[in-house]
Amino acid sequence: MSGESKDRALVALACRVMAAAGLFDMHGHISLRDGDLAYINGRRTSRISVTLAQVAVVKIADGAVVSELGQPTPQSVLDRMKKLGE
């Protein structure tokens, strides 16, 4: 399993666990930051059944989609991640 696949798997698993535990709803998100990339559960996916293919990979600097899989999260989340990295 490649590094990207492992990161996607971690995000998908964490999302399913948090949803099953009732810790967030459809508005919650899980993200993993790896250098200048962010792995974020897709905004329109079910949190309880998210798959690796539904995890978006975006550049933190500008929100550009790196992978065609998943749908990126709203820009406001990326803006907050950039501020945390400063």
PLY file of the C-alpha trace (Angstrom):
ply
format ascii 1.0
element vertex 86
property float x
property float y
property float z
element edge 85
property int vertex1
property int vertex2
end_header
0.00 0.00 0.00
1.46 3.36 -1.03
1.88 6.33 1.32
-1.12 8.06 -0.23
-3.26 4.94 0.16
-2.25 4.60 3.81
-3.09 8.24 4.51
-6.45 7.84 2.78
-7.12 4.67 4.78
-6.33 6.43 8.07
-8.69 9.30 7.29
-11.48 6.96 6.17
-11.11 4.75 9.25
-10.98 7.69 11.67
-14.06 9.19 10.03
-16.05 5.96 10.35
-15.01 5.47 13.98
-15.88 9.04 14.98
-19.26 8.81 13.24
-20.05 5.43 14.80
-19.19 6.86 18.23
-21.59 9.75 17.58
-18.81 12.33 17.89
-19.77 14.20 14.72
-22.40 14.35 12.00
-22.41 15.19 8.27
-20.78 18.52 9.01
-17.72 17.06 10.70
-14.50 16.25 8.95
-11.28 14.39 9.58
-8.07 15.58 8.02
-4.48 14.42 7.93
-1.70 16.79 7.01
1.39 15.43 5.28
3.79 18.19 4.33
1.98 20.50 1.92
-0.88 18.04 1.31
-4.08 17.50 3.24
-6.19 14.35 3.13
-9.80 15.21 4.01
-12.98 13.18 3.92
-15.12 14.26 0.98
-17.78 16.81 1.80
-20.71 14.88 0.34
-19.86 11.41 1.61
-21.56 9.53 4.42
-19.32 9.78 7.48
-20.30 6.31 8.66
-19.34 4.58 5.40
-16.59 6.72 3.86
-14.12 4.81 1.68
-10.56 5.51 0.55
-11.91 6.68 -2.81
-13.97 9.36 -1.05
-10.99 11.02 0.64
-9.87 14.18 -1.12
-6.20 15.13 -1.45
-5.55 18.85 -1.77
-2.63 21.26 -1.59
-2.85 23.26 1.60
-1.36 26.38 0.04
-4.05 26.93 -2.57
-6.68 24.19 -2.20
-5.82 22.69 -5.59
-7.06 19.13 -5.99
-4.12 16.74 -6.24
-6.12 13.57 -6.75
-9.25 13.08 -8.81
-10.75 10.89 -6.08
-13.01 12.44 -3.46
-14.46 15.95 -3.47
-12.46 18.65 -1.74
-13.67 20.20 1.44
-14.78 23.84 1.48
-12.07 26.49 1.20
-12.75 27.76 4.72
-11.38 24.53 6.21
-8.22 24.81 4.12
-7.80 28.42 5.22
-7.91 27.32 8.87
-5.37 24.56 8.20
-2.99 27.07 6.62
-3.24 29.33 9.68
-2.47 26.41 11.99
0.64 25.63 9.94
2.02 29.17 10.19
0 1
1 2
2 3
3 4
4 5
5 6
6 7
7 8
8 9
9 10
10 11
11 12
12 13
13 14
14 15
15 16
16 17
17 18
18 19
19 20
20 21
21 22
22 23
23 24
24 25
25 26
26 27
27 28
28 29
29 30
30 31
31 32
32 33
33 34
34 35
35 36
36 37
37 38
38 39
39 40
40 41
41 42
42 43
43 44
44 45
45 46
46 47
47 48
48 49
49 50
50 51
51 52
52 53
53 54
54 55
55 56
56 57
57 58
58 59
59 60
60 61
61 62
62 63
63 64
64 65
65 66
66 67
67 68
68 69
69 70
70 71
71 72
72 73
73 74
74 75
75 76
76 77
77 78
78 79
79 80
80 81
81 82
82 83
83 84
84 85
